[in-house]
Amino acid sequence: MYAIVEIAGQQFKVEKDQKIFVHRLEQKEGESVEFENVLLIDDDGKVKIGKPNVKGAKITAKVIRDDVRGDKVKVFKKKRRKGYQKLNGHRQNFTQLEIEAISL
């Protein structure tokens, strides 16, 4: 059984006991979170597609870590023949979730 769920503006394919990284959420470590923006559920070949969400479906997850930082992304800007160069770095903050249940 798997589901497609929208979390913090991104879509994820999740299964029970799966660990995923999502953009920083407000919840702290050990807290439970429910997501109701379930777009699709596949229950052993029985597919339910939402319009836009599947009614009555929700995903329950537990926050494992809320202080994870992603890899550094370097942003380099240059304008040719002008002598302009700029280098900037960015590290995104993530929250690690463990999917506990997918309910209909």
Protein Blocks (a to p, Z undefined) as FASTA:
>chain_A
ZZdddeehiacdddehiacdddddfbdehiacddfbbfbdceehiacdddfbcehiacdd
ddfbfcbccdddddddddehklpacdddddddddddddfbdcZZ
